[in-house]
Amino acid sequence: MAGRYQRALVKLSGEALMGDRPFGIDSSSLTNFARQIVHAIDDGIQVAVTVGGGNFWRGATVAETGMDRATADYAGMLATLMNALALQDAIEKAGGVVRTQTALPISQVAEPYIRRRAIRHLEKGRVVIFAAGTGSPFMTSDTAAALRSIEVDCEALLMAKSGVDGVYDADPAKVPTAKRFEHVTYMEAIQRRLQVMDSTALSLCMENQLPIVVFDVRADDSVYRALRGEDFGTVISADPGVEPVRSL
């Protein structure tokens, strides 16, 4: 195997797809991510992706204006599907083979999420994009990323953050002396409220011993490097001294 990971899931936020735009999808960023993913596939790495929808819609934020929270969250799931289809098209243009699976049944544009089918796609060298979160409201796309990673037996969950190169002990945008961790345990991340992801997602990873790698998606070739298992960003695992690999 060319890379450290045989199979890994990349969580791309809506902000990552937005690039420097105030809204929507930045085509150059999308093309760049697609190129890196196809490069990893060419190296023999099995790649799954989940996408957020924050570049179009945030259910929790919209709910604060008075919309029913469940309705707002379902609308957010549709936003993730738009991002998934855009990424699917970009990966295909870069030479990859893709299957998009959605937790909400929309048969005209995507397959339904079926675990065994997703694993088979990955084994055949196809990129699998998981859209529509978990299919349930009140669950974030981070929780969906953790759940799908565990379900399809990924070795790691790679959290691509926009403009943040790891996990810090304080907000680096507000605290210039904030310290970046190279390794941190699940419990420390929960107890110190390090805001890596929501607590449900983090607990899922902890209970299933799924390592998390947090890195800056804007760094050069960062998605490819993360899939290759290069040592950068922050690793979250049960023991900071343990190599972050979850065997299949």
LOMI-380711 format. One line per field, with one value per atom (N, C-alpha, C, O): residue number from 1; atom name; y, x, z. Coordinates in steps of 0.1 Angstrom, whole numbers, plus 5000, padded with zeros to 4 digits. Layout:
<sites>
nr = (NUM_...)
atom = (CA_...)
c2 = (Y_...)
c1 = (X_...)
c3 = (Z_...)
</sites>
This chain:
<sites>
nr = (1_1_1_1_2_2_2_2_3_3_3_3_4_4_4_4_5_5_5_5_6_6_6_6_7_7_7_7_8_8_8_8_9_9_9_9_10_10_10_10_11_11_11_11_12_12_12_12_13_13_13_13_14_14_14_14_15_15_15_15_16_16_16_16_17_17_17_17_18_18_18_18_19_19_19_19_20_20_20_20_21_21_21_21_22_22_22_22_23_23_23_23_24_24_24_24_25_25_25_25_26_26_26_26_27_27_27_27_28_28_28_28_29_29_29_29_30_30_30_30_31_31_31_31_32_32_32_32_33_33_33_33_34_34_34_34_35_35_35_35_36_36_36_36_37_37_37_37_38_38_38_38_39_39_39_39_40_40_40_40_41_41_41_41_42_42_42_42_43_43_43_43_44_44_44_44_45_45_45_45_46_46_46_46_47_47_47_47_48_48_48_48_49_49_49_49_50_50_50_50_51_51_51_51_52_52_52_52_53_53_53_53_54_54_54_54_55_55_55_55_56_56_56_56_57_57_57_57_58_58_58_58_59_59_59_59_60_60_60_60_61_61_61_61_62_62_62_62_63_63_63_63_64_64_64_64_65_65_65_65_66_66_66_66_67_67_67_67_68_68_68_68_69_69_69_69_70_70_70_70_71_71_71_71_72_72_72_72_73_73_73_73_74_74_74_74_75_75_75_75_76_76_76_76_77_77_77_77_78_78_78_78_79_79_79_79_80_80_80_80_81_81_81_81_82_82_82_82_83_83_83_83_84_84_84_84_85_85_85_85_86_86_86_86_87_87_87_87_88_88_88_88_89_89_89_89_90_90_90_90_91_91_91_91_92_92_92_92_93_93_93_93_94_94_94_94_95_95_95_95_96_96_96_96_97_97_97_97_98_98_98_98_99_99_99_99_100_100_100_100_101_101_101_101_102_102_102_102_103_103_103_103_104_104_104_104_105_105_105_105_106_106_106_106_107_107_107_107_108_108_108_108_109_109_109_109_110_110_110_110_111_111_111_111_112_112_112_112_113_113_113_113_114_114_114_114_115_115_115_115_116_116_116_116_117_117_117_117_118_118_118_118_119_119_119_119_120_120_120_120_121_121_121_121_122_122_122_122_123_123_123_123_124_124_124_124_125_125_125_125_126_126_126_126_127_127_127_127_128_128_128_128_129_129_129_129_130_130_130_130_131_131_131_131_132_132_132_132_133_133_133_133_134_134_134_134_135_135_135_135_136_136_136_136_137_137_137_137_138_138_138_138_139_139_139_139_140_140_140_140_141_141_141_141_142_142_142_142_143_143_143_143_144_144_144_144_145_145_145_145_146_146_146_146_147_147_147_147_148_148_148_148_149_149_149_149_150_150_150_150_151_151_151_151_152_152_152_152_153_153_153_153_154_154_154_154_155_155_155_155_156_156_156_156_157_157_157_157_158_158_158_158_159_159_159_159_160_160_160_160_161_161_161_161_162_162_162_162_163_163_163_163_164_164_164_164_165_165_165_165_166_166_166_166_167_167_167_167_168_168_168_168_169_169_169_169_170_170_170_170_171_171_171_171_172_172_172_172_173_173_173_173_174_174_174_174_175_175_175_175_176_176_176_176_177_177_177_177_178_178_178_178_179_179_179_179_180_180_180_180_181_181_181_181_182_182_182_182_183_183_183_183_184_184_184_184_185_185_185_185_186_186_186_186_187_187_187_187_188_188_188_188_189_189_189_189_190_190_190_190_191_191_191_191_192_192_192_192_193_193_193_193_194_194_194_194_195_195_195_195_196_196_196_196_197_197_197_197_198_198_198_198_199_199_199_199_200_200_200_200_201_201_201_201_202_202_202_202_203_203_203_203_204_204_204_204_205_205_205_205_206_206_206_206_207_207_207_207_208_208_208_208_209_209_209_209_210_210_210_210_211_211_211_211_212_212_212_212_213_213_213_213_214_214_214_214_215_215_215_215_216_216_216_216_217_217_217_217_218_218_218_218_219_219_219_219_220_220_220_220_221_221_221_221_222_222_222_222_223_223_223_223_224_224_224_224_225_225_225_225_226_226_226_226_227_227_227_227_228_228_228_228_229_229_229_229_230_230_230_230_231_231_231_231_232_232_232_232_233_233_233_233_234_234_234_234_235_235_235_235_236_236_236_236_237_237_237_237_238_238_238_238_239_239_239_239_240_240_240_240_241_241_241_241_242_242_242_242_243_243_243_243_244_244_244_244_245_245_245_245_246_246_246_246_247_247_247_247_248_248_248_248)
atom = (N_CA_C_O_N_CA_C_O_N_CA_C_O_N_CA_C_O_N_CA_C_O_N_CA_C_O_N_CA_C_O_N_CA_C_O_N_CA_C_O_N_CA_C_O_N_CA_C_O_N_CA_C_O_N_CA_C_O_N_CA_C_O_N_CA_C_O_N_CA_C_O_N_CA_C_O_N_CA_C_O_N_CA_C_O_N_CA_C_O_N_CA_C_O_N_CA_C_O_N_CA_C_O_N_CA_C_O_N_CA_C_O_N_CA_C_O_N_CA_C_O_N_CA_C_O_N_CA_C_O_N_CA_C_O_N_CA_C_O_N_CA_C_O_N_CA_C_O_N_CA_C_O_N_CA_C_O_N_CA_C_O_N_CA_C_O_N_CA_C_O_N_CA_C_O_N_CA_C_O_N_CA_C_O_N_CA_C_O_N_CA_C_O_N_CA_C_O_N_CA_C_O_N_CA_C_O_N_CA_C_O_N_CA_C_O_N_CA_C_O_N_CA_C_O_N_CA_C_O_N_CA_C_O_N_CA_C_O_N_CA_C_O_N_CA_C_O_N_CA_C_O_N_CA_C_O_N_CA_C_O_N_CA_C_O_N_CA_C_O_N_CA_C_O_N_CA_C_O_N_CA_C_O_N_CA_C_O_N_CA_C_O_N_CA_C_O_N_CA_C_O_N_CA_C_O_N_CA_C_O_N_CA_C_O_N_CA_C_O_N_CA_C_O_N_CA_C_O_N_CA_C_O_N_CA_C_O_N_CA_C_O_N_CA_C_O_N_CA_C_O_N_CA_C_O_N_CA_C_O_N_CA_C_O_N_CA_C_O_N_CA_C_O_N_CA_C_O_N_CA_C_O_N_CA_C_O_N_CA_C_O_N_CA_C_O_N_CA_C_O_N_CA_C_O_N_CA_C_O_N_CA_C_O_N_CA_C_O_N_CA_C_O_N_CA_C_O_N_CA_C_O_N_CA_C_O_N_CA_C_O_N_CA_C_O_N_CA_C_O_N_CA_C_O_N_CA_C_O_N_CA_C_O_N_CA_C_O_N_CA_C_O_N_CA_C_O_N_CA_C_O_N_CA_C_O_N_CA_C_O_N_CA_C_O_N_CA_C_O_N_CA_C_O_N_CA_C_O_N_CA_C_O_N_CA_C_O_N_CA_C_O_N_CA_C_O_N_CA_C_O_N_CA_C_O_N_CA_C_O_N_CA_C_O_N_CA_C_O_N_CA_C_O_N_CA_C_O_N_CA_C_O_N_CA_C_O_N_CA_C_O_N_CA_C_O_N_CA_C_O_N_CA_C_O_N_CA_C_O_N_CA_C_O_N_CA_C_O_N_CA_C_O_N_CA_C_O_N_CA_C_O_N_CA_C_O_N_CA_C_O_N_CA_C_O_N_CA_C_O_N_CA_C_O_N_CA_C_O_N_CA_C_O_N_CA_C_O_N_CA_C_O_N_CA_C_O_N_CA_C_O_N_CA_C_O_N_CA_C_O_N_CA_C_O_N_CA_C_O_N_CA_C_O_N_CA_C_O_N_CA_C_O_N_CA_C_O_N_CA_C_O_N_CA_C_O_N_CA_C_O_N_CA_C_O_N_CA_C_O_N_CA_C_O_N_CA_C_O_N_CA_C_O_N_CA_C_O_N_CA_C_O_N_CA_C_O_N_CA_C_O_N_CA_C_O_N_CA_C_O_N_CA_C_O_N_CA_C_O_N_CA_C_O_N_CA_C_O_N_CA_C_O_N_CA_C_O_N_CA_C_O_N_CA_C_O_N_CA_C_O_N_CA_C_O_N_CA_C_O_N_CA_C_O_N_CA_C_O_N_CA_C_O_N_CA_C_O_N_CA_C_O_N_CA_C_O_N_CA_C_O_N_CA_C_O_N_CA_C_O_N_CA_C_O_N_CA_C_O_N_CA_C_O_N_CA_C_O_N_CA_C_O_N_CA_C_O_N_CA_C_O_N_CA_C_O_N_CA_C_O_N_CA_C_O_N_CA_C_O_N_CA_C_O_N_CA_C_O_N_CA_C_O_N_CA_C_O_N_CA_C_O_N_CA_C_O_N_CA_C_O_N_CA_C_O_N_CA_C_O_N_CA_C_O_N_CA_C_O_N_CA_C_O_N_CA_C_O_N_CA_C_O_N_CA_C_O_N_CA_C_O_N_CA_C_O_N_CA_C_O_N_CA_C_O_N_CA_C_O_N_CA_C_O_N_CA_C_O_N_CA_C_O_N_CA_C_O_N_CA_C_O_N_CA_C_O_N_CA_C_O_N_CA_C_O_N_CA_C_O_N_CA_C_O_N_CA_C_O_N_CA_C_O_N_CA_C_O_N_CA_C_O_N_CA_C_O_N_CA_C_O_N_CA_C_O_N_CA_C_O_N_CA_C_O_N_CA_C_O_N_CA_C_O_N_CA_C_O_N_CA_C_O_N_CA_C_O_N_CA_C_O_N_CA_C_O_N_CA_C_O_N_CA_C_O)
c2 = (4988_5000_5012_5013_5022_5034_5043_5049_5044_5053_5046_5034_5053_5047_5042_5031_5049_5044_5036_5040_5025_5017_5023_5023_5027_5033_5044_5042_5056_5067_5076_5076_5083_5092_5107_5110_5115_5129_5137_5135_5145_5154_5168_5175_5172_5185_5194_5190_5205_5214_5222_5223_5228_5237_5249_5254_5254_5265_5262_5270_5249_5245_5246_5251_5242_5243_5257_5260_5266_5280_5288_5298_5283_5290_5304_5306_5314_5328_5335_5347_5327_5333_5335_5328_5345_5347_5337_5336_5329_5320_5311_5314_5299_5290_5282_5279_5278_5269_5276_5283_5275_5281_5270_5259_5272_5261_5257_5245_5267_5263_5254_5245_5257_5249_5235_5225_5235_5222_5213_5201_5219_5212_5207_5196_5216_5212_5200_5191_5200_5188_5176_5165_5177_5165_5160_5147_5168_5164_5156_5145_5161_5154_5141_5131_5140_5128_5117_5106_5121_5112_5107_5096_5116_5113_5102_5092_5103_5093_5080_5069_5080_5068_5061_5049_5069_5063_5057_5048_5061_5055_5043_5036_5039_5027_5029_5019_5042_5045_5045_5051_5039_5039_5051_5053_5059_5073_5074_5072_5077_5081_5096_5101_5103_5117_5120_5115_5128_5134_5149_5155_5156_5170_5177_5172_5189_5197_5206_5205_5215_5223_5238_5246_5242_5255_5266_5278_5263_5273_5277_5288_5269_5273_5275_5284_5267_5266_5261_5251_5267_5261_5260_5270_5247_5245_5251_5257_5250_5255_5270_5276_5277_5291_5296_5306_5289_5293_5291_5299_5281_5278_5289_5291_5296_5307_5319_5327_5319_5330_5326_5334_5314_5310_5298_5293_5293_5281_5269_5268_5260_5247_5240_5239_5236_5231_5219_5218_5209_5197_5201_5196_5210_5215_5221_5219_5230_5236_5226_5228_5216_5206_5198_5194_5195_5187_5196_5191_5209_5218_5218_5218_5217_5216_5204_5204_5193_5180_5181_5176_5189_5191_5199_5197_5209_5216_5207_5209_5197_5188_5180_5177_5177_5170_5178_5173_5191_5200_5200_5199_5200_5200_5187_5186_5176_5163_5161_5155_5166_5164_5173_5169_5185_5193_5186_5186_5180_5173_5161_5157_5154_5142_5146_5139_5156_5161_5164_5161_5171_5175_5163_5163_5153_5141_5133_5129_5133_5126_5133_5126_5146_5154_5152_5154_5149_5147_5132_5129_5124_5110_5100_5088_5104_5094_5088_5093_5077_5071_5073_5070_5078_5082_5076_5074_5074_5071_5079_5080_5086_5094_5087_5082_5085_5079_5089_5096_5089_5099_5092_5081_5098_5092_5096_5090_5105_5108_5102_5104_5095_5089_5099_5105_5101_5110_5102_5105_5092_5082_5088_5082_5100_5105_5110_5111_5113_5119_5111_5113_5102_5095_5082_5079_5073_5060_5062_5071_5053_5053_5048_5041_5053_5048_5033_5030_5024_5010_5006_5007_5002_5000_4991_4994_4979_4969_4973_4970_4981_4986_4996_4997_5005_5015_5009_5013_4998_4991_4985_4985_4979_4973_4984_4981_4995_5006_5010_5011_5011_5015_5004_5007_4991_4980_4981_4976_4986_4987_5000_5002_5007_5019_5031_5041_5031_5042_5051_5047_5064_5074_5073_5073_5073_5073_5085_5088_5093_5106_5103_5099_5106_5104_5118_5127_5119_5132_5130_5119_5142_5143_5138_5134_5140_5137_5123_5113_5121_5108_5106_5095_5116_5115_5119_5118_5122_5126_5141_5144_5148_5162_5161_5151_5173_5174_5167_5166_5162_5155_5163_5166_5166_5174_5166_5154_5173_5166_5159_5150_5165_5158_5145_5135_5144_5131_5121_5110_5126_5118_5112_5101_5121_5117_5106_5096_5108_5098_5085_5074_5086_5073_5066_5054_5073_5066_5060_5049_5067_5062_5049_5039_5048_5036_5025_5013_5028_5018_5012_5000_5019_5013_5010_5008_5009_5004_5012_5007_5025_5034_5033_5030_5035_5036_5049_5050_5060_5073_5082_5080_5092_5103_5115_5120_5120_5132_5144_5146_5153_5165_5177_5182_5181_5192_5205_5208_5213_5226_5237_5236_5247_5258_5269_5277_5270_5281_5278_5286_5265_5261_5249_5239_5249_5238_5227_5220_5226_5216_5220_5229_5214_5217_5225_5222_5236_5246_5246_5242_5250_5251_5264_5266_5273_5284_5288_5283_5298_5302_5310_5321_5305_5312_5325_5334_5327_5340_5351_5363_5347_5356_5356_5366_5345_5344_5341_5330_5351_5349_5339_5333_5336_5327_5313_5304_5310_5297_5286_5288_5275_5264_5253_5249_5249_5238_5225_5223_5215_5202_5194_5195_5185_5175_5163_5156_5159_5148_5152_5159_5147_5149_5137_5131_5133_5122_5126_5138_5116_5119_5126_5136_5121_5126_5140_5148_5143_5157_5166_5177_5162_5170_5173_5184_5163_5165_5174_5183_5171_5178_5192_5201_5195_5209_5216_5228_5209_5216_5223_5235_5214_5220_5223_5227_5220_5223_5217_5224_5205_5198_5194_5196_5190_5186_5185_5187_5182_5182_5170_5160_5170_5160_5146_5136_5146_5133_5126_5114_5133_5128_5123_5113_5132_5128_5116_5107_5115_5103_5090_5080_5091_5080_5075_5063_5085_5081_5075_5065_5080_5075_5061_5052_5058_5045_5034_5023_5039_5029_5030_5024_5037_5038_5043_5037_5052_5058_5070_5080_5070_5081_5093_5090_5105_5117_5125_5127_5130_5139_5152_5153_5163_5176_5184_5185_5189_5196_5208_5209_5217_5228_5225_5221_5225_5222_5231_5228_5243_5253_5252_5258_5243_5241_5233_5226_5234_5228_5213_5206_5207_5193_5186_5175_5193_5188_5176_5167_5176_5164_5151_5141_5153_5142_5137_5125_5147_5144_5137_5128_5142_5135_5121_5112_5119_5105_5096_5084_5102_5095_5092_5085_5098_5096_5104_5101_5116_5124_5130_5132_5133_5138_5153_5160_5157_5172_5173_5164_5185_5187_5182_5181_5178_5172_5159_5157_5149_5136_5134_5138_5130_5127_5112_5106_5106_5091_5088_5097_5075_5071_5074_5078_5073_5075_5083_5079_5095_5104_5097_5101_5087_5081_5069_5063_5066_5054_5059_5069_5051_5054_5054_5045_5065_5066_5057_5063_5044_5035_5026_5020_5025_5015_5004_5007_4992_4981_4977_4978_4973_4968_4954_4949)
c1 = (5008_5000_5009_5018_5005_5014_5013_5022_5000_4999_4996_4995_4996_4994_4980_4978_4970_4957_4953_4955_4946_4941_4927_4923_4920_4906_4904_4906_4901_4898_4887_4884_4881_4870_4874_4880_4872_4875_4862_4853_4862_4850_4854_4862_4847_4848_4837_4825_4840_4829_4824_4831_4812_4808_4817_4818_4823_4832_4844_4849_4849_4860_4857_4865_4845_4841_4838_4839_4836_4833_4845_4845_4857_4869_4869_4866_4873_4872_4859_4858_4850_4837_4829_4831_4819_4811_4800_4793_4797_4786_4788_4795_4782_4782_4795_4801_4798_4810_4820_4817_4833_4844_4849_4854_4848_4851_4866_4869_4875_4889_4892_4900_4886_4888_4882_4888_4870_4864_4873_4875_4878_4887_4900_4905_4905_4917_4915_4923_4903_4900_4898_4903_4892_4889_4902_4904_4912_4925_4932_4938_4932_4939_4933_4940_4920_4913_4916_4919_4916_4919_4933_4936_4942_4956_4958_4965_4950_4951_4945_4950_4934_4928_4939_4940_4946_4956_4968_4974_4969_4979_4974_4981_4962_4956_4949_4946_4946_4939_4924_4920_4916_4902_4896_4899_4889_4885_4870_4863_4865_4851_4851_4861_4840_4839_4825_4815_4825_4812_4813_4824_4802_4803_4793_4782_4796_4787_4779_4780_4770_4762_4762_4754_4772_4772_4775_4772_4779_4781_4768_4767_4757_4744_4734_4725_4735_4724_4729_4737_4725_4728_4715_4709_4711_4699_4697_4687_4708_4707_4706_4698_4713_4713_4699_4693_4694_4681_4670_4660_4671_4661_4660_4649_4671_4671_4662_4657_4659_4650_4635_4627_4633_4619_4614_4603_4622_4618_4619_4628_4610_4610_4624_4629_4630_4644_4645_4655_4636_4636_4635_4643_4626_4625_4638_4642_4643_4656_4667_4675_4668_4678_4676_4686_4664_4661_4666_4671_4663_4668_4683_4689_4690_4704_4709_4720_4702_4706_4706_4714_4696_4696_4707_4712_4712_4724_4736_4744_4737_4749_4748_4758_4736_4735_4739_4745_4736_4741_4756_4762_4763_4777_4783_4793_4776_4780_4780_4789_4769_4768_4779_4784_4782_4792_4806_4814_4809_4821_4822_4832_4811_4810_4814_4822_4809_4812_4826_4833_4832_4846_4855_4865_4852_4860_4860_4870_4848_4847_4855_4861_4855_4863_4878_4886_4881_4895_4900_4911_4890_4894_4890_4893_4883_4879_4865_4857_4862_4849_4842_4848_4830_4823_4810_4803_4806_4792_4788_4794_4776_4771_4759_4750_4760_4749_4743_4750_4730_4723_4714_4708_4714_4706_4691_4682_4688_4674_4672_4680_4661_4659_4656_4645_4666_4664_4670_4681_4663_4668_4672_4680_4666_4670_4684_4690_4691_4704_4714_4726_4710_4720_4714_4702_4724_4720_4715_4719_4707_4704_4716_4724_4718_4729_4726_4717_4735_4735_4749_4759_4751_4765_4773_4784_4768_4775_4778_4789_4769_4772_4783_4791_4783_4793_4807_4817_4808_4821_4825_4837_4816_4820_4825_4835_4819_4824_4838_4847_4840_4854_4864_4875_4860_4869_4873_4884_4864_4866_4873_4875_4877_4885_4876_4881_4864_4855_4854_4855_4854_4851_4837_4828_4834_4820_4818_4824_4808_4804_4791_4781_4791_4779_4773_4779_4760_4753_4741_4737_4735_4723_4725_4716_4737_4740_4736_4739_4729_4725_4710_4705_4704_4690_4681_4668_4686_4678_4681_4693_4671_4674_4681_4681_4686_4693_4707_4713_4711_4724_4733_4728_4745_4754_4760_4760_4766_4774_4787_4792_4792_4803_4799_4806_4787_4782_4780_4783_4775_4774_4787_4789_4797_4811_4816_4822_4814_4819_4812_4818_4799_4790_4794_4796_4795_4798_4812_4815_4822_4835_4836_4842_4828_4827_4820_4824_4809_4801_4809_4807_4817_4823_4838_4846_4841_4854_4866_4876_4865_4876_4887_4883_4899_4910_4911_4917_4906_4907_4896_4891_4893_4884_4892_4898_4893_4902_4893_4885_4895_4886_4893_4903_4888_4895_4888_4877_4896_4892_4896_4907_4888_4892_4899_4893_4912_4920_4925_4931_4923_4928_4936_4931_4949_4958_4959_4969_4949_4949_4940_4931_4942_4934_4943_4954_4937_4944_4937_4926_4945_4939_4931_4925_4931_4922_4920_4927_4911_4909_4921_4923_4928_4941_4938_4946_4925_4922_4920_4921_4917_4915_4927_4929_4934_4945_4958_4960_4966_4979_4988_4996_4987_4996_4990_4995_4979_4972_4982_4990_4982_4990_4983_4972_4990_4985_4990_5001_4980_4984_4988_4982_4998_5002_4993_4989_4991_4983_4974_4979_4962_4953_4944_4941_4940_4931_4917_4914_4908_4894_4889_4882_4892_4887_4892_4884_4904_4909_4902_4899_4899_4892_4878_4873_4872_4858_4858_4851_4867_4868_4872_4867_4881_4886_4877_4880_4867_4858_4866_4865_4874_4883_4876_4883_4863_4855_4861_4861_4866_4870_4858_4858_4848_4835_4825_4828_4812_4802_4805_4811_4800_4803_4798_4804_4786_4781_4791_4793_4796_4806_4818_4824_4823_4836_4834_4843_4822_4820_4819_4824_4813_4812_4826_4829_4835_4848_4856_4863_4854_4860_4856_4864_4842_4837_4841_4842_4844_4848_4863_4867_4871_4885_4889_4898_4882_4884_4893_4888_4905_4914_4909_4903_4911_4907_4919_4928_4920_4931_4925_4917_4929_4924_4935_4946_4932_4942_4936_4924_4944_4940_4938_4948_4926_4923_4929_4931_4933_4939_4954_4959_4960_4974_4976_4967_4988_4991_4989_4995_4981_4979_4975_4979_4968_4966_4957_4959_4947_4938_4946_4945_4954_4962_4972_4974_4978_4988_4982_4988_4970_4963_4959_4961_4955_4952_4964_4963_4975_4988_4993_5003_4987_4991_5003_5010_5006_5017_5015_5003_5026_5025_5023_5033_5011_5008_4994_4986_4991_4978_4978_4989_4967_4965_4958_4948_4964_4958_4951_4956_4938_4930_4928_4922_4932_4931_4930_4931_4929_4928_4941_4941_4952_4966_4974_4976_4978_4986_4999_5004_5004_5016_5013_5023_5001_4998_4996_4990_5002_5001_4986_4979_4982_4967_4962_4959_4962_4957_4947_4949_4935_4925_4924_4921_4928_4928_4915_4905_4914_4901_4897_4887)
c3 = (5000_5000_5000_5008_4991_4990_5002_5006_5008_5019_5032_5032_5043_5056_5057_5063_5052_5053_5040_5029_5043_5032_5028_5017_5039_5036_5047_5059_5042_5051_5046_5034_5055_5051_5054_5064_5044_5044_5047_5039_5057_5060_5054_5060_5044_5038_5042_5040_5048_5052_5041_5030_5042_5032_5030_5019_5041_5041_5032_5025_5033_5025_5010_5002_5006_4992_4988_4976_4997_4994_4990_4983_4995_4992_4998_5009_4990_4994_4991_4993_4985_4982_4995_5004_4995_5006_5007_5017_4996_4995_4983_4974_4984_4973_4972_4982_4959_4956_4948_4938_4952_4945_4935_4940_4922_4913_4914_4912_4916_4917_4929_4928_4940_4952_4950_4954_4944_4941_4932_4934_4921_4912_4919_4917_4928_4936_4945_4945_4952_4961_4952_4956_4941_4932_4927_4927_4923_4919_4929_4927_4942_4953_4956_4959_4956_4959_4948_4951_4935_4924_4926_4923_4929_4931_4942_4940_4953_4964_4959_4962_4951_4945_4937_4937_4929_4920_4928_4923_4940_4949_4956_4964_4954_4960_4973_4980_4976_4989_4986_4976_4994_4993_5000_5012_4993_4998_4998_4988_5010_5012_5016_5021_5013_5016_5021_5017_5032_5035_5034_5035_5030_5028_5037_5039_5041_5049_5039_5027_5044_5036_5040_5036_5049_5055_5045_5048_5033_5023_5017_5010_5019_5014_5026_5025_5036_5046_5059_5059_5070_5083_5091_5095_5093_5100_5113_5117_5122_5136_5135_5143_5126_5125_5120_5126_5110_5104_5115_5115_5123_5133_5143_5149_5145_5155_5150_5158_5137_5131_5133_5130_5138_5140_5132_5135_5122_5115_5124_5133_5122_5129_5127_5116_5138_5137_5128_5120_5129_5121_5106_5098_5103_5089_5084_5073_5092_5088_5086_5077_5094_5093_5080_5073_5077_5064_5052_5042_5053_5042_5041_5030_5053_5053_5047_5040_5048_5042_5027_5020_5021_5007_5002_4991_5011_5007_5006_4997_5015_5014_5001_4995_4997_4984_4972_4963_4972_4961_4961_4950_4973_4973_4969_4962_4972_4969_4953_4948_4947_4932_4925_4915_4931_4925_4926_4917_4938_4940_4931_4925_4930_4921_4907_4900_4902_4888_4887_4877_4897_4896_4896_4889_4905_4905_4892_4887_4886_4873_4862_4854_4863_4853_4855_4846_4868_4871_4868_4870_4863_4859_4869_4868_4880_4890_4887_4879_4894_4893_4907_4917_4907_4919_4920_4910_4933_4936_4947_4958_4946_4957_4963_4956_4976_4983_4993_5000_4994_5002_5012_5010_5024_5035_5033_5039_5024_5020_5006_4997_5004_4991_4980_4980_4971_4959_4947_4943_4943_4933_4920_4913_4916_4903_4903_4892_4914_4914_4922_4920_4930_4939_4944_4944_4947_4953_4967_4974_4972_4987_4994_4989_5007_5014_5018_5025_5013_5017_5020_5012_5033_5038_5029_5025_5027_5019_5005_5000_4999_4986_4986_4977_4996_4998_4999_4993_5007_5009_4996_4993_4989_4976_4966_4959_4966_4957_4961_4952_4974_4979_4975_4971_4976_4972_4958_4953_4949_4935_4931_4919_4941_4937_4934_4928_4937_4935_4947_4958_4945_4956_4959_4951_4972_4977_4985_4994_4980_4987_4994_4988_5007_5015_5017_5022_5013_5014_5023_5027_5027_5035_5049_5056_5054_5068_5072_5065_5083_5088_5083_5085_5077_5073_5084_5082_5096_5107_5111_5111_5115_5120_5134_5140_5138_5150_5151_5161_5139_5138_5129_5117_5133_5124_5113_5114_5104_5094_5099_5094_5111_5118_5123_5122_5129_5134_5122_5124_5111_5099_5095_5091_5095_5091_5100_5096_5113_5123_5121_5121_5119_5118_5105_5106_5094_5081_5082_5077_5088_5089_5096_5092_5107_5115_5107_5107_5101_5094_5082_5080_5075_5063_5067_5058_5080_5084_5080_5075_5081_5078_5089_5100_5085_5095_5102_5113_5096_5102_5096_5085_5104_5100_5098_5108_5086_5083_5082_5073_5092_5093_5087_5092_5075_5068_5072_5069_5080_5085_5076_5069_5075_5066_5074_5082_5071_5078_5092_5098_5096_5110_5108_5103_5112_5109_5120_5121_5128_5139_5150_5149_5162_5174_5183_5186_5188_5197_5211_5212_5221_5234_5236_5246_5226_5226_5211_5202_5209_5195_5190_5195_5180_5175_5169_5168_5164_5158_5169_5166_5181_5192_5202_5209_5203_5213_5205_5202_5203_5195_5201_5194_5214_5221_5222_5229_5215_5216_5211_5202_5218_5215_5207_5210_5196_5188_5193_5196_5194_5199_5187_5176_5189_5179_5181_5171_5193_5197_5209_5218_5210_5221_5222_5212_5234_5236_5234_5235_5232_5231_5243_5242_5255_5267_5270_5275_5266_5268_5259_5263_5247_5237_5243_5241_5249_5254_5267_5268_5276_5289_5287_5294_5278_5276_5266_5263_5260_5250_5239_5237_5233_5222_5209_5200_5208_5196_5183_5173_5184_5172_5164_5151_5170_5164_5175_5186_5171_5182_5191_5187_5203_5213_5209_5213_5202_5197_5188_5189_5178_5169_5176_5173_5185_5192_5200_5201_5207_5215_5207_5211_5195_5186_5182_5182_5179_5176_5187_5186_5199_5211_5214_5217_5214_5217_5207_5210_5195_5184_5181_5171_5189_5187_5172_5166_5167_5154_5155_5160_5150_5151_5142_5132_5147_5140_5137_5145_5124_5121_5116_5107_5123_5120_5113_5118_5101_5093_5086_5084_5080_5073_5058_5051_5053_5040_5030_5018_5034_5025_5023_5014_5031_5029_5016_5011_5010_4997_4998_5006_4989_4988_5001_5003_5010_5023_5024_5032_5015_5015_5011_5017_5000_4996_5006_5009_5013_5023_5035_5041_5038_5050_5046_5055_5034_5030_5029_5031_5027_5027_5041_5042_5051_5064_5069_5078_5062_5066_5079_5084_5086_5100_5100_5101_5100_5102_5107_5107_5112_5118_5132_5138_5137_5151_5150_5143_5157_5158_5171_5182_5171_5183_5183_5174_5194_5196_5211_5219_5214_5228_5235_5247_5229_5235_5225_5214_5229_5220_5215_5204_5222_5217_5208_5203_5205_5197_5182_5179_5173_5159_5155_5158_5148_5146_5134_5124_5136_5126_5132_5142_5126_5130_5120_5108_5124_5114_5110_5117_5097_5091_5097_5093)
</sites>
